[in-house]
C-alpha cells in the first residue's frame, strides 16, 4: 500500500515493457537469493520476511505496468476477452502452482525448488524481449514532478464519477464481505468439516472464476458494462448472505463456486471499463490508486469482520456485511449516474 502510488507514477513515466523486464528480473534474483541461502544452510526467518517484503514491493511496480500495457497490445473490441484470459491464467496458476511446488519439494528439496522458481521467470523475460508489437513509452508529462503526477492522477479519478464509483463499490464490498478470512470458522464450527472441507471451500471459488472468465470471453465485448457490473456485484452480495445462512457443506460449495464466478465477471468488466475510460498516459497511476482501494478494502475488511463477529457471531457478521455491501452498491448506482448510463 505504501509503494502503490509511486509504482503507478513510474509506470506512466517510462517504457512499460522495460519496467516489466526490470521487475521480473528482480523477482528472479530474489528467488535465487532464497535458493542460495537455503542450499548453503544460512537461511533464517528474517530472510524470508525481508524477501517477502521486497517481492511485494516489486509486484507493486509490476502490476500497474502490466495492466496498463494490455490496451496498447490488444484491439479495443477484444479488451474484455484479454482481461478475462488474464484472470483465467491467474486462476490456473493459483490452482496448479501449489501442486507443482509440492511435487518439486518432494522430489528435489526446498532449495532446488527455489532454483526452479527462479528459472520460471526467464520465460516471461524472454517473451517481453521478443514481444512482436511493442507499446510506445507512456506519454506522461516529462516536466511534471512525481508529486504533480500523483496529484494529476488523483484529480482525474476524483473528477471521473464512473471510475470513482467503480473503485468505491469494490472497496465497499471487499470491506463488508471479507468472508475468506472467516473460512476456517465456517468450515469447523458451522459446517462441521475438517481440513479437506476447508481446502475445498478455499479452492472451489478459483474454479468458479475460471468459468466466469469463460463467460466473459464468450460474450466478447458486451455493451452497457456499467449496468452489468452493478448487477453482478449485487448478485455477489446476495451470495455472501446465502453463504452465511447455509448449514450444508454441499450447498456452501455451490455458493462459493458461484461467488468465484460472478466475482471474475465483475472484476473483468470493471478492469476493462476503467482502462477504456482512462487515457494511456494515466493508466499506470489509475491502476495504482485502484490497488490502494482494493488493498484497503481487503485488509481492513478482514479486521472489520473479525471484530463484528465477536458481537454478532461469524454468520451474523457476514449477513450484516452482505446487507451493507448491497446498500453501498445501490448508493453508488444512484449517485454515479454516468456509470449506469455509460454505453461501452
C-alpha positions in Angstrom: 0.0 0.0 0.0 2.9 2.4 0.7 4.5 1.8 -2.7 1.4 1.5 -4.8 1.2 5.2 -5.8 4.9 5.5 -6.7 4.6 2.3 -8.7 1.8 3.9 -10.8 3.9 7.1 -11.4 6.9 5.0 -12.6 4.6 3.0 -14.9 3.4 6.3 -16.5 6.9 7.8 -16.8 8.9 5.1 -18.5 8.6 2.4 -21.1 6.3 -0.2 -19.5 7.8 -3.1 -21.3 11.3 -2.1 -20.0 9.8 -1.7 -16.5 8.4 -5.2 -16.6 11.7 -6.7 -17.7 13.3 -5.0 -14.7 10.6 -6.1 -12.2 10.7 -9.7 -13.5 14.5 -9.8 -13.3 14.4 -8.5 -9.7 11.8 -11.2 -8.8 14.1 -13.8 -10.3 17.0 -12.5 -8.3 15.0 -12.7 -5.1 14.2 -16.4 -5.8 17.9 -17.0 -6.5 18.8 -15.4 -3.2 16.4 -17.7 -1.3 17.8 -20.6 -3.2 21.4 -19.8 -2.3 20.6 -19.1 1.4 18.7 -22.4 1.6 21.3 -24.6 -0.1 24.2 -23.1 1.9 22.3 -23.5 5.2 22.3 -19.8 6.1 18.5 -19.3 5.7 16.8 -17.5 8.7 13.2 -16.5 9.3 14.1 -12.8 8.9 15.5 -13.5 5.5 12.1 -14.9 4.4 10.3 -11.8 5.9 12.7 -9.4 4.1 12.4 -11.2 0.7 8.6 -11.4 1.1 8.5 -7.6 1.6 10.8 -6.9 -1.3 8.9 -9.3 -3.5 5.7 -7.4 -2.6 7.4 -4.1 -3.5 8.5 -5.5 -6.8 4.9 -6.7 -7.5 3.6 -3.2 -6.8 5.7 -1.7 -9.6 4.9 -4.7 -11.9 1.1 -4.7 -11.7 0.3 -1.1 -12.9 2.7 -1.5 -15.9 1.3 -4.9 -16.8 -2.3 -3.8 -16.6 -1.7 -0.5 -18.4 0.2 -2.2 -21.2 -2.6 -4.6 -22.3 -4.7 -1.9 -24.1 -1.7 -1.0 -26.1 -1.4 -4.6 -27.3 -5.0 -5.6 -27.9 -7.7 -4.0 -30.1 -10.4 -2.3 -28.1 -13.1 -4.8 -29.2 -11.0 -7.7 -27.7 -10.1 -5.9 -24.4 -12.7 -7.7 -22.2 -11.6 -11.1 -23.6 -8.0 -10.2 -22.9 -8.6 -9.3 -19.3 -10.8 -12.5 -18.9 -7.9 -14.6 -20.3 -5.6 -12.9 -17.9 -7.8 -13.9 -15.0 -8.2 -17.4 -16.4 -4.4 -18.0 -16.4 -4.1 -16.4 -13.0 -6.6 -18.8 -11.5 -4.9 -21.8 -13.3 -1.6 -20.7 -11.7 -3.4 -20.4 -8.3 -4.7 -24.0 -8.7 -1.6 -25.6 -10.3 1.2 -23.7 -8.6 0.9 -25.2 -5.1 0.6 -28.7 -6.7 3.7 -28.2 -8.8 5.6 -26.7 -5.9 4.7 -29.7 -3.7 6.0 -32.1 -6.3 9.2 -30.2 -6.7 9.8 -30.0 -3.0 9.1 -33.8 -2.5 11.3 -34.8 -5.4 14.2 -32.3 -5.3 14.0 -30.5 -2.0 13.2 -26.9 -1.0 16.5 -25.3 -2.2 16.2 -26.8 -5.7 12.5 -25.7 -5.9 13.6 -22.1 -5.4 16.0 -22.6 -8.4 13.1 -23.9 -10.4 11.0 -20.9 -9.4 13.8 -18.5 -10.4 14.2 -20.2 -13.8 10.4 -19.8 -14.4 10.8 -16.0 -14.6 13.0 -16.4 -17.7 10.1 -17.3 -19.8 8.4 -14.0 -19.0 11.6 -12.0 -19.6 12.2 -13.7 -23.0 8.6 -13.1 -24.1 9.0 -9.4 -23.2 12.2 -9.1 -25.1 10.6 -10.7 -28.2 7.2 -9.0 -28.0 6.1 -8.6 -31.6 4.1 -5.4 -31.0 5.9 -3.2 -28.5 3.9 -0.4 -27.0 5.3 3.1 -27.1 6.6 4.7 -23.9 3.9 6.1 -21.7 3.0 9.7 -22.5 3.2 11.2 -19.1 4.4 14.8 -19.0 8.2 14.6 -18.5 8.3 18.1 -17.0 6.0 17.1 -14.2 7.4 16.3 -10.8 6.4 12.9 -9.3 4.2 14.8 -6.8 2.5 16.6 -9.6 2.0 13.3 -11.4 0.3 11.8 -8.3 -1.9 14.9 -7.9 -2.9 14.7 -11.6 -3.9 11.0 -11.2 -5.9 11.8 -8.1 -7.7 14.7 -9.7 -8.5 12.6 -12.7 -10.2 9.9 -10.6 -12.0 12.5 -8.4 -13.4 14.2 -11.5 -14.4 11.0 -13.2 -17.6 9.7 -11.5 -17.6 6.3 -13.2 -14.1 5.3 -12.1 -14.6 6.7 -8.6 -17.9 4.8 -8.4 -16.3 1.6 -9.5 -13.5 1.8 -7.0 -15.8 2.8 -4.2 -18.2 0.0 -5.0 -15.4 -2.6 -5.0 -13.9 -1.3 -1.8 -17.3 -1.3 0.0 -18.0 -4.9 -1.0 -14.5 -6.1 0.0 -14.6 -4.2 3.3 -18.0 -5.6 4.4 -17.8 -9.0 2.7 -14.4 -10.3 3.6 -15.7 -13.9 4.0 -12.4 -15.7 3.1 -10.7 -14.6 6.4 -13.5 -16.3 8.3 -13.5 -19.5 6.2 -11.7 -21.7 8.8 -14.5 -20.8 11.3 -17.2 -21.6 8.8 -15.6 -25.0 8.0 -15.0 -26.1 11.6 -17.7 -24.6 13.7 -20.7 -24.1 11.3 -20.3 -26.7 8.5 -18.6 -29.3 10.8 -15.9 -30.3 8.3 -12.2 -30.8 8.6 -9.1 -29.7 6.6 -10.3 -31.4 3.4 -13.5 -29.5 3.5 -11.7 -26.3 4.3 -9.4 -26.8 1.3 -12.4 -27.4 -0.9 -14.1 -24.2 0.3 -11.0 -22.2 -0.4 -10.3 -23.8 -3.8 -13.7 -24.0 -5.4 -14.0 -20.2 -6.0 -11.0 -20.5 -8.3 -12.9 -23.0 -10.4 -15.8 -20.6 -10.4 -13.6 -17.8 -11.6 -12.4 -19.9 -14.5 -16.0 -20.5 -15.6 -16.8 -16.8 -15.1 -13.8 -15.7 -17.2 -15.0 -18.2 -19.9 -18.4 -16.4 -19.9 -16.8 -13.1 -20.5 -14.7 -14.4 -23.3 -17.8 -15.9 -24.9 -19.7 -12.6 -24.5 -16.8 -10.8 -26.4 -17.3 -7.1 -25.9 -20.7 -6.6 -24.1 -22.4 -3.2 -24.1 -23.6 -1.3 -21.0 -20.7 -2.6 -18.9 -21.6 -0.3 -16.1 -25.1 -1.8 -15.6 -23.7 -5.3 -15.9 -21.1 -4.6 -13.2 -23.7 -3.2 -10.8 -25.9 -6.3 -11.4 -23.2 -8.9 -10.9 -21.9 -7.1 -7.8 -25.4 -7.2 -6.3 -25.5 -10.9 -7.1 -22.2 -11.3 -5.2 -23.5 -9.6 -2.1 -26.6 -11.8 -2.2 -24.3 -14.8 -2.5 -22.5 -13.6 0.7 -25.7 -13.6 2.6 -26.7 -17.0 1.3 -23.3 -18.5 2.3 -23.7 -17.1 5.8 -27.1 -18.7 6.2 -26.1 -22.1 4.7 -25.6 -25.1 7.0 -24.9 -27.7 4.3 -21.3 -28.2 3.0 -22.6 -29.2 -0.5 -24.8 -26.0 -0.7 -21.9 -23.9 0.6 -19.6 -25.3 -2.0 -22.1 -24.4 -4.7 -22.5 -20.9 -3.3 -18.7 -20.2 -3.2 -18.4 -21.6 -6.7 -20.9 -19.0 -7.8 -19.2 -16.3 -5.8 -16.0 -17.0 -7.7 -17.9 -17.0 -11.0 -19.6 -13.6 -10.5 -16.5 -12.1 -8.9 -14.4 -12.9 -12.0 -17.1 -11.5 -14.3 -17.3 -8.3 -12.3 -13.5 -7.9 -12.0 -13.0 -8.4 -15.7 -15.7 -5.9 -16.8 -14.5 -3.5 -14.1 -10.9 -3.6 -15.3 -11.9 -3.3 -18.9 -14.2 -0.3 -18.3 -11.6 1.5 -16.2 -8.9 1.0 -18.9 -11.4 2.2 -21.7 -12.2 5.4 -19.8 -8.6 6.2 -18.8 -6.2 7.8 -21.3 -3.0 5.9 -21.8 -0.8 8.5 -20.1 -2.8 8.0 -16.9 -3.3 4.2 -16.8 -0.5 3.3 -14.5 -1.5 5.9 -11.9 -5.2 4.9 -12.1 -4.2 1.3 -11.6 -2.0 2.2 -8.6 -4.9 4.1 -6.9 -7.1 1.1 -7.7 -4.6 -1.1 -5.8 -4.8 1.1 -2.8 -8.6 1.0 -2.8 -8.5 -2.8 -3.2 -5.9 -3.4 -0.5 -7.6 -1.1 2.0 -10.9 -3.0 1.4 -9.3 -6.4 1.8 -7.1 -5.9 4.8 -9.3 -3.6 6.7 -12.3 -5.8 5.8 -10.6 -8.8 7.5 -10.2 -6.8 10.7 -13.8 -5.5 10.4 -15.5 -8.8 10.0 -13.4 -10.4 12.8 -14.4 -7.5 15.2 -18.0 -7.7 14.2 -18.1 -11.5 14.6 -17.2 -11.1 18.3 -20.5 -9.4 18.8 -22.8 -10.9 16.2 -21.1 -14.3 15.5 -19.5 -15.1 12.2 -22.7 -15.8 10.2 -24.3 -12.7 11.6 -21.3 -10.6 10.7 -21.4 -11.8 7.2 -25.1 -11.3 6.8 -24.7 -7.8 8.1 -21.7 -7.3 5.7 -23.7 -8.5 2.7 -26.6 -6.2 3.5 -24.3 -3.2 4.0 -22.4 -4.1 0.8 -25.6 -4.2 -1.1 -26.6 -0.8 0.3 -23.2 0.5 -0.8 -23.7 -0.8 -4.4 -27.2 0.7 -4.6 -25.9 4.1 -3.3 -23.1 4.1 -6.0 -25.7 3.1 -8.6 -27.9 6.0 -7.6 -25.3 8.8 -7.4 -22.9 7.7 -10.2 -25.5 8.1 -13.0 -22.8 8.2 -15.6 -21.7 4.7 -14.6 -25.3 3.4 -15.2 -25.6 5.2 -18.5 -22.2 4.6 -19.9 -22.5 2.7 -23.2 -19.2 0.8 -23.6 
